[in-house]
Amino acid sequence: MTEALLTKARQDFHKALLDGALVVSSEGIASNADGSQASSRKIALHIARALGAAEGVKLPGQSAGSRFERAVTDFVTATMPTMATLRPGNWTVRNVGGSRGEYHLAHFEPYTHLDDLANAIKQDRTLESVLGNSYSVSPDVVVTRAPEPDDAINRDDLLVDSGAGNMSIIRRANSDRDIVHAVVSCKWTLRSDRAQNARSEALSVIRNRKGRTPHVVVVTGEPTPSRLASLALGTGDLDMVYHFALPELMEAVEALGNDEASAMLHTLVSGKRLRDIADLPLDLAV
């Protein structure tokens, strides 16, 4: 039987993480575990063993995070264009998390006004004291769609001409800027204030737009249900939280035998707040 593309892409995603980001130390601690928390160590080790992680030295946090971002970027790049039957378009996936100093969303619709704002602040620093960094939007991964030429829009019927539709950004005749379709925040683990940072980033994406809200999601490798809940519970800022290995996480929590952790994970999944990485490209096609 032929293997589904999403199944193969998920396997490739995990293989990329096994090349340095996800390893098990000589003491039996997986690299995404909180070494000071017994349940985190047990769950993370179960997932790491299920995915075939080898023994190795844990990378520094920033290096592991960068590799996680690249793996997520490669996964979305490999899968999003294949969703053409559900969501046609000319897609580009960019990993921009390594260069926070630039306002990447300002290059795209509906955020081009942020470029003008940033330039105005450079000219008058008093504006910065008033606005703070509320206008700063620096995501990890951005999925954009190119605007369509009129001959593509009119392929099956004459839908547009010079008499109407002269402001919509989907027409290349009106704007040649790519359009932000999704913003993906990548959190290899969820320690301290990282959950709050992800929420703040999401709210910034929502508040600073001048048009439709893009998909705003988080992908994480955090093994602990309580920490996942700190990010996933509730609605309004994030569309969804995606786990890098949700079936393996569910098996690990089941094996742990902790009723509280099992109940929390069940709440997140059944409450439609936590999904697997393989669900991401399908959801982006909605």
N, C-alpha and C positions, 0 to 999 in steps of 0.2 A: 504494500500500500504506500502511495506517495505521501511523504510527510508535508504537512501544511507549512506554508511560509512563516506564519507567526510562531509555530513551534520551533522551526529551525532558527529563526531570528532570536528567539528567547534563549536557545542553547548557545548561540554565538555570543550573546550578551553576557551570559554567565562565564563563558570561556575567557572573555576579555577581562572580567573581574578577577578570575583565578590567576591571571598573569600579574600578580603583585599586590592588588588591592585586597583580595580576600585570601588570607592565609591563616594557618594555625600555628601558634608558637610552640616551642618545645615543651611548654608547661600545659599545653592543651587549651589555649585561649584563642578564640577566633578574633581576627583583627577588627571586626565591627562590634565586638562585645565591650561592655563596661566591666573592666577587670575587677572592680570593687563590688559588683553586684552579682550574687550567685545565680539568680534566675537569668540574667542577661548572658552570663557565661554559658549556661547550659543550653539555652535556646539558640544562641549564635553558633555554638559548636555543632549542634544537631543539624542546623541549616548548612554549615560549612561542609560537614561530612556528606550530607545528601547531595551537595553540588560537586563533590570531589576535590575539595580544597586540599592543597599540599601543605607540608610544614614549611614555614618561612619566617622571615623577620618582618614585623609590622612596619609599614611605611609611616612617615610623619603625616600628621593629620591633613595638611594642605596638599601633599602629594597624593594621598589616597582619595581626597575629595576631587582633585583634578582628574584622576583616572576614572572615577565614577562619572563625572560630567562627560568625559569623552565617550565612555561606554554607552551612556544614555543617548548622547548625540548620535552615535553610530547606529544604535537600535532604531531611533526614530527616522533617521535618514534612510535606513534599509526598508522600513515598513510603510511610512506615510505615503510615498508615491504609489504604492501598490493598492491603495484604497480608492483608486480612480472610479471604480464602479459605484462607490458610495459618495465620494467627494472628489470630483475632478478638479484639477488645478495644476499650476506650475509651482511646485513647492521647493523651498530652500530651508535647510535646517542649519543653524549657526550656533556654535559653542562660543559664547562671548564672556563667560564667567571669569576668564583669566585676565581681563583688562577692564577693571572696574572704573578706571578714571574717565572713561568715555561714556556718554549717554547714548547707548546703542539704539534704544527704542526711538530716539529722536530722528533716526534716519528713515523711519518707516511710518506709514499711516496706521492709526490715527494719532500719532505722537510727534509729528514734525514741528509742532509749535514749541516743543520743549527745547529745540535747538535755538530758536529765537530767544527764549527765556534765558537759557544758559549764556548766550552772548550778551544779553542785557545785563545780567548779573556781573559778568566780567568787566563791563564798562562802569558799573555802579555797585560797589561792594555793599552799600547800605541795604540793597535789596536782599542780599544774602542773609543779613541779620533779621530781616522781616520774614522771609520765606523759609529759612532754614534749608534742609535738604528734602523737603516734602515733594519737590518736583523731580528728584533724582530716582530714576528707575534703571537698575542694572541687574538684569536677570542672568541666569546661567545658560539657558538654552532658549533660542527664539525660533519659532516656526513661522515662516512668512509665505504669502502667496503673491505671485506677480499679477499685476493688473492685466486684463485681457484686451487684445486688439478688437476693433469693431468687426472684422471679418470672422473672428471666432464667435463673438456674441451673436452675430447675424447668420451663423452657419445653417441653422434649420429654418429660420424665419427672419424677416426684417424687423428687428426689435428696436434698434436705435438708429438715429441719424442726427444731423446737426440741429434739428428742431427741438429735441428733448433729451433728457438724461445727461445734461452737460456739467453736472457737479459730482456725480457719483465716482468714488475712487476706484471702483472695479473696472472702469473704462480707462485704458491706457491713453486715449485721446485727451482725458482730463488730468491724469496724473501718472507719472512713470515710477512713482515710489512703490516699493513692495508694501503689502498690507500684513500687519501682525495678526496671525491666526491663533497662535498659542504661545504662552510664556511658561517655561518649565523650570522650577527651582529644584536643584539636586542637593539632597542632604544625606551623605553617606551614613551619618549617625545623628541622633538628636540629643545633644547634651546641652545643659544650661539653658541659654536663651535662644537656641537655634529655631525652636518651634515658633517663638514670637517673632523672630526675624523673618521667617517665611510668611507669616501672616502680614507683617508690616509691608513686605515687598508686594504681596498680593493686593493689599489695599491701595498702594501707590499706583499699581498698574490700573486699577479700577478708577481711581479718582482723577488721574491725569489724562485720561483718554478724551478725544473729541470724536466720538463715533462708537461703534459696537464694541462691547467688551470682549477681548480675546478669551480663549480658554486659559484658565490660570490653575496650574496643577503643581504638585510636588511629587518627586520620586525619591524614595529613601531606602536605605539598607538597615534601618534601626530594627533590632530584634525584640525589643521589649514592648508588649501591648500597652502598658500604662503611658509610656513616652509617645507611642504612636497616637494614643488617644488625646494627648495634649495638643496635637496638631490637627488630627482628623475630626474630632468631635465638633459639632456645631456647623452652621452654614453661613453663607454671606460673603466670605472672602475667597475661599478656595473651592474650585469645582470638585476636586477629588484628590485624595492621596493614593499614590501607587507604591506598592512594596516590590522590591526587586526579586522576591521569591515568596509569594504569598502562600501557595500550597505547601511549600517546605516549612514556612513559618507555622502554619496551622498544625502540621504534623508534629513540629517541635514542641509547641505549647501543649498539645494533647499528651505527648510523652512526658512532659514536665509534671503533669498531674496537679497543677495549681488551678483550683476552681475559679478563683478571682481573675487570673490571667485569661483563662478560657472564656469566661463570661464577657470580659472586656473585648476580647478579639471577636467573639461572636456578635457583639453589639456593633462593632465597627464595620464588619462585613455585611451583616444582615441589614444594618441601618444605612447601607449604600454610601459609606464614607471611606472605605478602603478596598482597593482592587489590586490585581496583579499587574505587573509591567506589561504583560502581553495584551491587556485590555486597553492600554493607552492609545495605540494607533486607531483602534476601532472607535474609541470615544472621541478622538480628534476629528473623525469623519462625520460626527453628528452635526 
